[in-house]
Structure formats: C-alpha cells, structure tokens
Amino acid sequence: EIVNRVISEETSAKMRDILEQVVAQPNATGKNAYVKGCRIGGKTGTTSGNADNWFAGFTPDFTCAVYHSFSEDGNQCPEIFKNAFEKTKIKNQEYPESNKIVREFYCERSGLLRGNNCVFSSRGYYTVGQQLARCDKCQ
C-alpha cells in the first residue's frame, strides 16, 4: 500500500521501463546483471580509472546497490548483483502497470510518431488520449 506517492504512476512506469533497458539491451552497461526470467532495472556508474564502481538494481520485490573500488577489470557490480539475485527466490515478476501511458516509437527527425519511411526512431512515452500525428516527412 502506498501511503505518500512522491511521483506519478506514469513517471514511475516510464522510469522503470527506461532503467530496465540498462539491463535488457545487449550492449547496455548493466547487461551483466540480467537474470533469465526476471524483470530487472538498474543504473551503473564509475569514476575515473575505475576507482569507484557501482550498480543499483531492482526487481518488483527487491532493491540492491553494489559498490566496489579499484577494479582493473572494469565495473563488476552488475555481475555481483546477478550472482546474488540468481540465488534469491523472487516471487513477484510483474509491476503494476499504468493504463495512462502508451509506449510508441517516434521519428527522431520530426519528433512525430514513426511513419512507414522513418529510418531513425526511438521509443517514447505518451499520455493516453494525446493526439499525435504520424511522420510523413521522411522519404
């Protein structure tokens, strides 16, 4: 039960989706935190020369931050997170979904919804009911 909501349901869903990409994408900085069958989001970080490294990750049930310093092998915090979570019995794999947002690809050139001829696109988030035009500028 949420007692005092500090961010909107829509903002929470958008941020969760963005942070899950840090783990889910093949070239992402947190890809080594991926645990099969788990929805994991997170954020990596380092300082100059890998003096400090961290990964702050979350699932629907747990949140964990891992820190280590002076690694010659780069940021190993996502792997440490993964090792801990592979041994954890995670019960809940789903987050409450917002029915107030739509995930849709948009054209990076025009900012409009991706049309049939758009080459460069990214995923965006829109409020349900918001009227958005499709790009017809790309040829």
N, C-alpha and C positions, 0 to 999 in steps of 0.2 A: 504494500500500500504506500503510495506517495503522499507524504504529509505536506511538504512545501516544494512545489515544482519550481525549479530555477531556470529551466529552458523549456521551450515549447516542445510538444510532441513531434512537430515537423522538423525542428532543428535537431532533435535527438536522432531521429531516423536518418536524416541527411548525414550527420557527422558519423554515425555508426557505419553507414554504407561506405563513406569515404575511407574511414580507418580500416575497414575490412579489406579494402584494396591493397593496403600496405602489406598484408599477409598473403592475399589470394593471387596477386599477379606474379607471373614467372620471373620478372626482372625487378620486383619490388624489394626494398631494403629489408623488409621483415619476412620475406618468403620462407626463411628457415624456421619460423615459428609455426608454420602450418601443421595442423594435426588433422588427419583424414577424418571426415565426419563431424568436425567441429566448426562452428562459426566463430572465428577469432578475428578481432580487430586489434590494432596497436599502432605504436609510434616508436621509431628508432631514433637514436641520437648518438653523436660522438663529438669529441673536442679535438683540437689539433693534435696530430700524431697519435691518435687513438689513446690519449692519456685517460680519457673517461669514455665509457660506452654504456648505453642503456637500451632497454626495450620495456615499454609499458604496454601490457596487453590485457585483453578482456574477452570473456565469453558471456553468454546470457547469465551464468551463475557466479563467475569469479572475475576478480581483477588482480593483477600481479605486476609488480615492477621489478626488473632485474638490472643490477648495476655491476660492472667490473671495471678495473682500470689496468692500464699499461699492457694491452694485448698487441703482440706483434702480428697476430693473425686477423686483425680487424674486429668488428663487433660480433662477439659470440653470444650476446644476450638473447637473441631470438632462439638459438639452439637450446640454451639453458631453460628458457621458458617452455619450449616444446618438450624437453625431457621431463619437466615437472608435470606438465598437463597430460602427457601420454599415460601417466600413472594415476591420474585423478579421475574419479568416476563422475563424469559430467552428466547430469540428469537432463537438464533443460537445454535443448538445442535451438530454440526459437525465441526471438524477441517479440514483444508486442508490436505489431505493425501499425503504422499510421495510415488511415484511409483518407488523409488530407493532402497527400503529395503523390505526384506521378514522376517516375523516372523515365526520361526520354532523351534520345540523342539530339544534339543541336549542331548546326553548321558553325564551324569555328571562324569562318569568314564573315558571315552575315549575322550570326547570333540568333537566327531563326531556327525553328525545328528542322532537322535534317531532311533535305529533299532527296529525290532519286539520283541527282547528279553531284551531290556533295561528296568531296573526296576526304576532307579533313573534318572529323567530327569528334565530339566528346559527349559524355553523359552529363545531363543536367537534371535539376530538380525543379518541379513546378507545382504550384498550388492547384488542387482540383478545381475545375471550373474556369481557370485562367484561359483566356482565348489567345492562342499562339498561332501564328502563320507558319506555313512550311516555306522553306527557301526555294526560290525558283531562279536565283541569280547565278548559281554555278552552272557551267556548261560543260 
